[in-house]
Amino acid sequence: MVVMLLAATTASAQYTQDKPNVEFMFKVEAGYLHNVGNYGKPEIDGVNPDDVPSGYRLNLHEEAAGLNVMAGANISQDFFLGGGLGYAYCYPRFKGNMGYTASQMMHGFVDMDFRPVGDDWAPMVGARVGGSFLMNPSNYGNSISPYLEVYGGLNWFYDHALQQMDRNYHSLFVEVGIVLEQQTVFIPVRVGWRW
């Protein structure tokens, strides 16, 4: 009887303990990046590479498709902080007389997002900061540039059973934002999965 009472007390205490404050989580997302403009000083043949800002100014006719993979910590159920790697393939919308070549970029970043989890549908906001590396050879000096992004979106917690557990719950999300990399401004539209 005493053994049964101790076992029941232990099971009850374990069941009622608070949710963990920090949990491990993955995110993966893919989407389309619409090129909306350039910033900084354009590259000109014959200039000193030290006088050119970091990064390669992409052609305005180049759109991009990208994939990001992130891993990190889910803090107090609502806040994610982690690191990620991304790949973007920029392809020309039009081919001119000179012929455009596709550009490929890799970027590494710190990712943070906040999404309140009280409902099946929850808004989310986030930001990413890191570096972008143009994989194509560049004649204009350094092809590494800062990578900056802010985004907002909508998160759908699609599994009620998982949503009530003391672990992370799976969700699908869609996000729209603005990205600055390689002296180029993109508007990304992405869909993703969080688990």
Backbone bond lengths (Angstrom), bond angles and torsions (degrees), N, CA, C in turn:
res aa  C-N    CA-C-N  psi(-1)  N-CA   C-N-CA  omega(-1)  CA-C   N-CA-C  phi
1 M - - - 1.457 - - 1.541 111.08 -
2 V 1.325 115.12 -42.74 1.470 119.93 179.74 1.526 109.85 -64.24
3 V 1.334 117.56 -40.90 1.459 121.72 179.86 1.526 110.14 -63.71
4 M 1.327 117.53 -41.94 1.456 121.32 178.87 1.520 111.29 -64.38
5 L 1.346 116.92 -39.97 1.463 121.49 179.26 1.527 110.88 -64.75
6 L 1.342 116.70 -43.63 1.467 120.27 178.04 1.528 111.28 -63.78
7 A 1.325 117.02 -42.05 1.461 120.41 179.41 1.520 110.82 -63.60
8 A 1.322 117.60 -42.07 1.470 121.06 179.49 1.517 110.96 -65.33
9 T 1.330 117.88 -41.19 1.469 121.76 179.40 1.527 110.84 -63.57
10 T 1.352 116.12 -43.55 1.468 120.45 179.29 1.528 111.20 -63.08
11 A 1.336 116.93 -44.34 1.459 120.63 179.29 1.515 111.29 -63.86
12 S 1.331 117.44 -39.47 1.460 121.15 179.24 1.520 111.20 -65.48
13 A 1.329 117.06 -43.46 1.473 120.77 179.70 1.523 110.63 -64.22
14 Q 1.340 116.39 -39.69 1.458 119.26 179.89 1.525 110.64 -67.39
15 Y 1.325 117.93 -37.34 1.465 122.34 -178.99 1.512 111.99 -68.06
16 T 1.334 117.91 -36.06 1.460 121.19 -174.05 1.526 113.56 -93.35
17 Q 1.332 117.46 1.39 1.468 117.64 -178.29 1.523 110.09 -65.00
18 D 1.311 115.54 157.01 1.465 120.87 -178.41 1.522 111.20 -64.53
19 K 1.325 114.88 156.47 1.461 119.97 175.51 1.527 109.35 -64.20
20 P 1.341 117.40 147.59 1.466 118.46 177.48 1.523 110.81 -64.05
21 N 1.324 116.01 143.54 1.461 120.78 -179.09 1.523 112.77 -79.44
22 V 1.330 117.11 -26.75 1.457 121.14 -177.63 1.524 108.68 -131.90
23 E 1.336 115.86 128.87 1.458 121.51 178.57 1.521 109.31 -136.37
24 F 1.327 116.69 152.26 1.456 121.74 -179.66 1.523 109.26 -82.78
25 M 1.352 117.42 143.41 1.458 121.26 -176.25 1.524 110.49 -149.54
26 F 1.346 115.91 149.58 1.461 123.21 173.79 1.515 109.15 -116.43
27 K 1.343 115.43 152.74 1.462 121.91 170.99 1.529 107.61 -138.12
28 V 1.311 115.78 143.04 1.458 121.04 172.30 1.524 107.14 -137.57
29 E 1.331 116.51 139.35 1.467 120.12 -177.16 1.520 109.83 -148.37
30 A 1.317 114.61 150.42 1.462 121.15 178.51 1.517 108.43 -139.08
31 G 1.319 116.39 152.18 1.459 117.66 -179.77 1.515 114.01 -176.86
32 Y 1.306 112.95 -171.12 1.458 124.52 -176.53 1.529 108.25 -112.54
33 L 1.331 116.86 136.17 1.456 122.35 178.49 1.528 108.85 -116.04
34 H 1.305 115.83 115.95 1.463 121.62 -179.25 1.527 109.18 -89.62
35 N 1.322 116.59 123.66 1.461 122.24 -179.96 1.527 109.12 -78.51
36 V 1.340 116.10 119.62 1.469 118.97 -177.22 1.524 113.85 -113.69
37 G 1.322 118.98 -9.35 1.456 117.97 179.46 1.507 112.65 168.25
38 N 1.325 114.56 173.57 1.459 122.22 177.17 1.521 109.65 -118.97
39 Y 1.304 115.73 157.80 1.462 121.29 174.15 1.523 108.00 -135.34
40 G 1.301 116.34 172.20 1.455 119.49 179.95 1.523 111.89 78.86
41 K 1.325 115.55 -173.29 1.460 122.69 -176.17 1.520 109.86 -90.28
42 P 1.329 119.53 128.83 1.466 119.72 179.02 1.525 111.24 -67.47
43 E 1.327 115.63 150.10 1.459 120.87 177.94 1.526 109.82 -76.65
44 I 1.318 116.58 142.71 1.465 122.42 179.66 1.525 107.33 -131.61
45 D 1.307 116.63 134.52 1.463 119.82 179.19 1.521 110.23 -59.12
46 G 1.324 114.76 139.18 1.451 120.37 175.57 1.518 114.66 89.87
47 V 1.342 119.29 -0.49 1.461 119.69 178.76 1.518 109.69 -87.51
48 N 1.309 115.05 161.00 1.455 121.03 176.22 1.532 108.57 -69.68
49 P 1.339 119.33 125.71 1.462 120.27 -179.34 1.522 113.44 -56.60
50 D 1.344 116.84 -26.32 1.471 119.01 179.19 1.525 111.97 -69.21
51 D 1.318 117.94 -20.21 1.460 121.50 179.78 1.529 113.15 -86.86
52 V 1.325 116.44 -5.67 1.466 121.11 -177.74 1.523 108.82 -97.02
53 P 1.332 118.18 134.91 1.456 119.56 178.09 1.517 111.80 -62.07
54 S 1.330 116.07 158.52 1.455 119.14 -178.76 1.519 110.12 -65.18
55 G 1.310 114.60 142.18 1.451 119.84 179.29 1.513 112.19 101.15
56 Y 1.302 115.05 164.97 1.457 122.84 -177.99 1.516 107.87 -114.10
57 R 1.318 116.32 123.65 1.465 121.11 -177.37 1.531 109.14 -73.18
58 L 1.349 116.73 109.94 1.461 121.05 -176.15 1.521 110.66 -74.70
59 N 1.313 115.64 152.14 1.458 121.02 179.09 1.523 110.02 -65.99
60 L 1.324 117.46 141.75 1.463 121.36 -178.79 1.522 112.93 -63.48
61 H 1.317 117.56 -19.14 1.463 119.91 -178.76 1.520 111.95 -87.35
62 E 1.327 118.16 3.57 1.449 120.29 -179.28 1.527 110.92 -93.65
63 E 1.313 116.63 121.62 1.459 123.58 170.78 1.523 106.85 -97.98
64 A 1.326 117.77 172.40 1.458 119.20 -177.19 1.519 110.98 -144.08
65 A 1.325 114.52 151.79 1.457 122.74 169.68 1.519 106.10 -120.29
66 G 1.331 117.29 138.74 1.455 118.87 -173.71 1.512 113.68 -139.80
67 L 1.334 114.76 160.84 1.463 123.50 177.78 1.525 108.09 -137.16
68 N 1.331 117.35 130.50 1.460 122.74 176.75 1.524 109.51 -122.76
69 V 1.337 116.55 140.80 1.460 123.03 175.35 1.523 107.29 -127.94
70 M 1.352 116.86 129.63 1.457 121.53 -175.73 1.525 110.96 -132.76
71 A 1.315 115.94 149.45 1.463 122.68 174.10 1.517 107.39 -138.73
72 G 1.324 115.94 144.85 1.453 117.95 -179.68 1.512 112.52 179.20
73 A 1.316 115.48 -158.84 1.459 122.49 -175.52 1.515 110.37 -110.69
74 N 1.313 114.94 134.10 1.457 122.49 172.09 1.529 105.98 -93.49
75 I 1.319 117.64 117.22 1.463 121.95 -173.14 1.517 109.47 -108.11
76 S 1.320 116.63 121.86 1.473 123.34 178.93 1.525 111.86 52.67
77 Q 1.326 116.59 37.40 1.460 124.82 173.68 1.530 114.85 69.77
78 D 1.321 118.78 -23.56 1.461 120.47 -171.43 1.524 114.83 -107.40
79 F 1.319 118.65 -25.31 1.456 122.37 -169.86 1.521 109.86 -116.14
80 F 1.333 117.02 129.70 1.462 122.67 177.51 1.520 109.59 -111.34
81 L 1.323 117.17 134.52 1.459 123.10 175.53 1.518 107.68 -136.96
82 G 1.334 116.30 122.15 1.457 119.22 -178.36 1.508 111.92 -163.98
83 G 1.312 114.68 -169.44 1.446 121.93 179.11 1.513 110.33 -122.67
84 G 1.324 115.97 158.11 1.456 118.55 -178.39 1.510 113.13 -153.04
85 L 1.316 113.98 165.18 1.459 122.97 174.69 1.519 107.97 -126.53
86 G 1.317 116.26 145.09 1.448 120.15 -179.65 1.517 111.41 -139.01
87 Y 1.321 113.98 158.64 1.459 121.44 177.78 1.522 107.41 -134.68
88 A 1.326 117.39 135.32 1.467 121.98 177.01 1.521 108.93 -130.76
89 Y 1.310 114.55 132.26 1.458 121.66 177.46 1.524 107.24 -109.57
90 C 1.323 116.53 111.95 1.467 121.72 -179.12 1.519 108.94 -95.75
91 Y 1.299 115.51 126.18 1.460 120.28 -178.38 1.520 109.31 -123.02
92 P 1.344 117.67 146.17 1.465 120.03 -178.60 1.529 111.24 -75.53
93 R 1.326 115.85 136.65 1.470 120.42 174.75 1.529 110.63 -73.09
94 F 1.331 115.83 -35.27 1.459 120.55 -178.94 1.519 108.59 -129.33
95 K 1.297 116.39 150.87 1.458 120.40 176.83 1.517 108.16 -111.68
96 G 1.318 116.68 114.38 1.456 121.53 -178.39 1.519 111.86 -85.45
97 N 1.334 114.87 -170.78 1.460 119.92 -179.13 1.528 111.59 -64.46
98 M 1.336 116.20 -36.47 1.460 119.94 -178.97 1.527 110.81 -76.74
99 G 1.320 117.36 -24.00 1.465 120.75 -178.21 1.520 110.81 82.46
100 Y 1.321 117.31 123.21 1.458 121.25 177.45 1.526 109.09 -93.80
101 T 1.299 116.00 146.67 1.458 120.08 173.14 1.518 108.32 -109.08
102 A 1.313 116.36 144.18 1.462 120.85 179.79 1.522 109.89 -68.01
103 S 1.329 115.98 145.88 1.459 122.09 177.46 1.520 109.34 -108.52
104 Q 1.331 115.73 146.74 1.453 121.01 177.47 1.522 108.30 -125.58
105 M 1.329 116.09 135.20 1.458 120.65 -178.38 1.517 109.98 -129.53
106 M 1.321 115.62 141.59 1.465 122.97 170.26 1.520 106.79 -112.54
107 H 1.320 117.95 142.82 1.458 119.67 174.41 1.525 109.82 -141.25
108 G 1.305 113.96 142.85 1.461 122.76 173.76 1.512 107.82 -117.35
109 F 1.344 117.30 144.00 1.463 119.49 -172.43 1.520 111.74 -157.69
110 V 1.317 113.80 162.27 1.465 122.38 167.65 1.526 106.15 -95.77
111 D 1.326 116.12 130.92 1.469 121.47 -176.11 1.515 108.82 -116.47
112 M 1.328 116.33 135.60 1.463 120.84 174.14 1.514 108.63 -139.72
113 D 1.331 116.34 137.39 1.454 119.24 175.08 1.520 110.14 -145.43
114 F 1.319 114.67 157.21 1.464 122.20 179.16 1.509 108.04 -128.06
115 R 1.315 116.46 130.20 1.463 121.29 175.44 1.524 108.75 -146.46
116 P 1.326 117.70 115.64 1.456 120.01 175.67 1.529 109.01 -66.80
117 V 1.327 116.99 139.67 1.456 119.77 -169.23 1.521 113.31 -113.47
118 G 1.312 118.40 28.40 1.451 119.85 -176.99 1.511 114.56 -73.96
119 D 1.328 118.91 -23.96 1.456 121.99 -174.50 1.521 110.51 -125.64
120 D 1.335 114.88 171.63 1.467 119.60 175.39 1.525 110.60 -60.39
121 W 1.319 116.79 -41.12 1.458 122.93 178.42 1.524 108.87 -106.07
122 A 1.313 117.05 129.66 1.462 120.26 -178.17 1.521 109.46 -138.78
123 P 1.329 117.56 138.24 1.470 119.34 174.09 1.518 110.05 -70.60
124 M 1.319 116.29 157.23 1.463 120.74 175.93 1.520 109.52 -141.92
125 V 1.315 115.26 145.95 1.461 122.48 174.19 1.515 107.73 -133.36
126 G 1.327 116.52 150.84 1.450 118.28 -178.37 1.511 112.80 -163.28
127 A 1.334 114.57 176.09 1.465 121.74 179.22 1.523 109.25 -152.24
128 R 1.321 115.26 153.27 1.461 121.97 176.90 1.525 108.91 -135.03
129 V 1.317 116.13 139.46 1.465 122.27 179.45 1.523 107.52 -135.83
130 G 1.331 117.23 131.72 1.453 119.82 179.50 1.512 111.81 -176.30
131 G 1.320 115.12 -145.01 1.457 121.36 -178.98 1.514 111.34 -133.00
132 S 1.334 116.25 151.51 1.460 122.68 -179.51 1.530 108.88 -121.76
133 F 1.314 115.64 136.03 1.456 121.25 -179.82 1.526 109.21 -121.87
134 L 1.336 116.29 121.15 1.461 121.39 176.75 1.522 108.60 -80.40
135 M 1.338 116.55 120.45 1.465 120.41 -174.88 1.526 112.26 -78.34
136 N 1.329 118.14 -18.41 1.459 120.82 177.54 1.521 109.68 -78.09
137 P 1.345 118.77 146.34 1.459 119.03 175.12 1.528 111.01 -63.78
138 S 1.324 115.81 139.93 1.460 120.68 -179.48 1.519 109.59 -120.83
139 N 1.317 115.46 135.75 1.466 120.18 177.31 1.520 111.88 -88.41
140 Y 1.298 118.21 3.84 1.458 121.03 -171.81 1.522 112.26 -114.15
141 G 1.308 116.85 34.23 1.457 118.30 176.14 1.516 111.96 90.77
142 N 1.327 114.52 -145.81 1.453 122.46 -171.50 1.525 111.20 -65.08
143 S 1.321 117.13 130.12 1.459 120.69 178.06 1.530 111.86 -102.36
144 I 1.315 116.92 12.99 1.466 121.30 176.07 1.524 108.34 -99.09
145 S 1.324 116.76 133.67 1.464 120.36 -179.72 1.520 109.48 -138.78
146 P 1.332 117.21 163.52 1.466 119.66 172.73 1.527 110.13 -64.30
147 Y 1.321 115.29 150.30 1.464 122.21 174.27 1.527 106.87 -119.39
148 L 1.327 116.57 118.39 1.461 121.96 -179.11 1.521 108.54 -130.00
149 E 1.329 116.20 136.43 1.459 120.07 179.55 1.528 109.91 -149.75
150 V 1.315 116.16 139.89 1.469 122.97 168.15 1.522 106.45 -127.01
151 Y 1.338 115.94 144.50 1.457 118.83 -176.15 1.524 110.81 -152.53
152 G 1.308 114.46 160.50 1.457 122.60 174.21 1.508 108.58 -140.73
153 G 1.324 115.96 159.98 1.453 117.54 -178.47 1.504 112.90 -173.55
154 L 1.310 114.14 -161.90 1.458 122.24 -177.12 1.518 108.86 -132.54
155 N 1.330 115.87 131.60 1.452 123.75 -176.65 1.526 109.00 -110.36
156 W 1.338 118.29 134.11 1.462 121.98 178.39 1.524 109.55 -118.59
157 F 1.312 116.66 112.01 1.464 122.13 175.63 1.522 107.50 -82.52
158 Y 1.329 116.44 100.35 1.461 120.17 -166.36 1.520 114.65 -88.41
159 D 1.327 119.95 -5.11 1.466 120.98 -177.51 1.515 109.82 -123.59
160 H 1.344 116.85 107.40 1.465 120.54 -178.23 1.521 111.43 -62.89
161 A 1.319 117.49 -37.50 1.469 119.86 -178.74 1.519 110.20 -63.01
162 L 1.336 116.42 -45.50 1.456 119.11 178.61 1.520 110.98 -67.79
163 Q 1.333 116.89 -33.46 1.458 120.24 -177.09 1.526 111.06 -64.51
164 Q 1.334 118.70 -27.93 1.458 121.35 -178.18 1.527 112.46 -90.60
165 M 1.313 118.13 -7.21 1.461 120.56 -177.75 1.522 110.98 -80.69
166 D 1.335 115.00 168.76 1.452 121.04 179.11 1.523 112.41 -86.14
167 R 1.311 117.04 14.65 1.451 121.29 178.54 1.519 109.51 -115.49
168 N 1.341 115.78 176.45 1.463 118.81 175.08 1.512 110.23 -59.93
169 Y 1.290 117.75 149.31 1.442 120.83 174.99 1.508 109.36 -114.26
170 H 1.310 115.01 147.05 1.459 121.69 -177.81 1.524 110.64 -72.82
171 S 1.321 115.47 146.15 1.460 119.19 176.37 1.520 109.91 -151.13
172 L 1.310 114.73 154.85 1.453 123.58 170.74 1.522 107.09 -108.60
173 F 1.329 117.16 149.50 1.459 118.70 -179.56 1.517 111.06 -146.63
174 V 1.317 114.50 158.40 1.461 122.53 173.05 1.518 106.79 -128.45
175 E 1.330 117.63 140.95 1.463 120.47 -177.20 1.522 110.48 -142.79
176 V 1.328 114.50 151.93 1.463 123.21 176.54 1.528 106.34 -134.21
177 G 1.316 117.66 142.34 1.458 118.97 -178.50 1.511 112.41 -158.72
178 I 1.331 114.28 -155.42 1.460 121.54 175.90 1.528 107.35 -139.80
179 V 1.323 116.46 134.80 1.465 123.27 -177.24 1.517 109.23 -123.44
180 L 1.334 115.70 135.64 1.460 122.43 173.29 1.515 107.90 -117.42
181 E 1.324 116.97 117.22 1.470 121.28 174.74 1.517 109.40 -158.63
182 Q 1.339 115.67 149.23 1.464 121.86 179.10 1.526 111.82 50.61
183 Q 1.329 117.27 43.36 1.466 123.24 179.34 1.529 112.00 56.89
184 T 1.311 116.98 28.74 1.465 121.89 -176.80 1.521 109.43 -133.40
185 V 1.329 116.41 145.46 1.466 122.87 178.89 1.529 108.28 -108.92
186 F 1.335 115.87 124.30 1.457 122.17 177.02 1.528 109.69 -117.39
187 I 1.315 116.03 150.47 1.463 123.08 168.18 1.531 106.12 -109.81
188 P 1.347 118.29 106.33 1.461 119.44 -179.17 1.527 111.89 -89.38
189 V 1.322 115.70 143.59 1.466 123.19 170.46 1.523 105.50 -124.82
190 R 1.338 116.84 117.53 1.461 120.11 -172.83 1.521 111.60 -132.10
191 V 1.329 114.86 156.01 1.458 122.33 168.74 1.526 107.04 -121.52
192 G 1.328 116.80 149.10 1.450 119.26 -176.67 1.511 113.58 -152.19
193 W 1.329 113.72 171.80 1.471 122.99 179.25 1.514 108.52 -131.19
194 R 1.310 115.31 134.64 1.479 122.56 -179.53 1.537 107.73 -118.48
195 W 1.344 116.93 131.35 1.457 119.80 175.45 1.507 111.51 -149.27
